Amino acid sequence: MKKNLKDNDELQLKIKKLEEELYDLKNQLPAAKTVSVPVEVEGIFNQAQKTVKDYFSNLKWKPENGSIEIDDQRYVLIRASSISNNFHENIKELYSEKSDEEAFEIATSLLFDIGHLIGIQDAKKFHEKMELKDPISKLSAGPVHFAYSGWAFVDILPESNPSPDENFFLKYNHPYSFEADSWIKSGKKSEYPVCTMNAAYSSAWCSESFGIPLTAVEITCKAKGDEKCTFIMATPEKISQFVENEIVNENLKFKPKVFSFFERKIIEEKLIRNDRMLSAAQEISKIGSWEFNLSSYELFWSEELYKIFEIDPKTENDKLYELYLSHIAKNDLEDLKNHIEQAIKIGREYTIKHGIVLADGSKKWIIGSCLPIKNSDGKIEKLIGYAQDITERTNTEKELNEFFRLSQDLLCIANFNGYFEKLSYGWLKKTGYSLKTLTSRPFIDFFHSEDAEKTMKELEKVKEGQVSVNFENKFICKDGRSLILKWNASPDQLTGLIYCIARDITEEKEAEDKLNVALREKEILLKEVHHRVKNNLQIISSLLNLQTNYIENDLTKSLYIESQNRIKSIASIHELLYQSMDIGKINFNHYLNKLCCDLCHSHFGDNLNIELEIITEAEFNIDTSVPLGLLVNEIVSNSLKHGLKNIKNETIQISIVQIENDKYELKIGDNGIGFELIKSQEAKESLGLMLIEELSSQLNGKIEKVDSEIGTVYKLIFTEN
């Protein structure tokens, strides 16, 4: 017996020693290749494989305790199908009333959240246990841990950019994803990518490693017949952009659904805020919602309805309906019951106004609506609706009616259907119609036929929400008179009403027409004056031209021609004013072209072709046009006489630009040999140069020469008279 015990102890020692030797041998073996990465980062991931291998080498199976432990951390084994294809099947049965796509999305959404939360917690505990500090070490351990714990093998692709900022991008394959594998082994094919927990877990691990929110989406999946299970990972803000790029680059036939734990949290928070806003909106507008269950006769009220009826919110739902009816004013109760009965029997909607009597005997006015809801069998199972306290509005309506009754102004309320709802007394007095006539016919019937089309177009704009300002049309009175009305109208989209103020401008229009006629007559008269002045100047010019035929002295003859050109420059201004639609302004581009062409013809006839470069959009009144035109006449004449002698490709340049509100800059010159406006006492005494100085003074300016490589250029800054 003692010998057997001794042999057993020795055997146990040998087993323990063998286990220790086996453990040492395992540690001496290289770590299994559990991840595929670009060559540039192989060193980092090789170290991670050793770290994770050490961690999993402490695996302890304890079936007698129902536990699996790794380095004091407890693990559980779960059948892959139960959280993949079987899970989807169960969700599809649970949500049988929804489409297959909707059920799949519900299941996927649940799995994503579960996988994401597990990934975060696994990453935290592993980082702490293995004392990993820097983000790269934390991240590199993830795919290795992923492989050891049976999720999938990870193949990180070279185009990845795992930067710890908003530009983070990871593209990777899972050749042996447990989720896709469970579908394939079951012999089933999915219409959508199925590796949801893989995407969620991996993005959560990376998010925890880098300290930035990340999410992942599967773009191709072996479970749906694709060659690989491929994923992309990025920040929630940029993931959709990357998905769009992959659709184009990989020629994907469908758009993958993007799930984001963070996005849903934001939506949930928005829903909470919206609920609060809805409650606040109900309180402000004094509108409460309700739901009446026909099987249980339970009535459910929103918080605002309890306030409107001044009933204790703790009232039991099955007693609330009878309590509600007890508060209805007696003369309205029967009508309300009939409406409810019709809603239940035949599904008729209703909106009615009725009174309620409160516990203290005071009265309120309510407008309520009801919408019957049917079940899948077509049977009405509940009623829903709202009730609004319109007591203040009702009192206001009474005051508004009194205001409309007394007002002499043309005030009205119309509806989107094209009828007057309410009109002030002024309409009856002004048009001669009765209130009944005005409200019983479409208001378009009262407008002049020539204004009907534009009035209906304006109505359509108002119905779309636009405010109409200063719209004019003709309104036909009972006695056949036409009133010209100017309208300002503002719509209320909620009620479908248009609030209008109209003003009778008939007398104003008649006075305006008379004024326009008088103004037109004066314009015609003024144009006639310009025409006659132009004719008289042309007669003088013609007389001077005739006189030159009897002058033999060339100097005297040239003086006559210069005087003739000056008169023509003034005559051209009057001619343009006569021809212009605006008799107060001269188009100087047109004027300068005509003036320069006449001067060239006067000096050289038809034998010389001089190029004119005239740049201006300026318009001037006659007080500025006359001295400015004479000034240009003198300078261009000097240029033609002196500056362009023996020059080929002669050019005259003129520009007038506005440099301030009332200031303009004139530049005028040529590409000739150059000439000086003022260079001697003799020159100062010439009439042309004296005129240039005087005309510059009249324009409140001073002419000066501008440095130019070619020809001569002069500049004048002047103001309009």
PyMOL commands that set and color helices and strands:
alter all, ss='L'
color gray80, all
select helices_A, chain A and resi 2-28+39-56+63-65+80-83+85-94+100-129+135-148+178-185+196-210+222-224+239-249+261-285+303-309+317-326+330-346+391-406+425-431+435-440+443-446+449-463+506-548+554-579+588-604+622-643+681-684+687-698
alter helices_A, ss='H'
color red, helices_A
select strands_A, chain A and resi 35-36+59-62+67-70+73-75+154-156+169-173+215-220+230-234+287-293+298-301+350-357+363-374+380-389+410-415+420-423+468-476+482-492+497-504+586-587+611-616+619-620+651-658+663-670+703-706+712-719
alter strands_A, ss='S'
color yellow, strands_A
deselect
rebuild
show_as cartoon
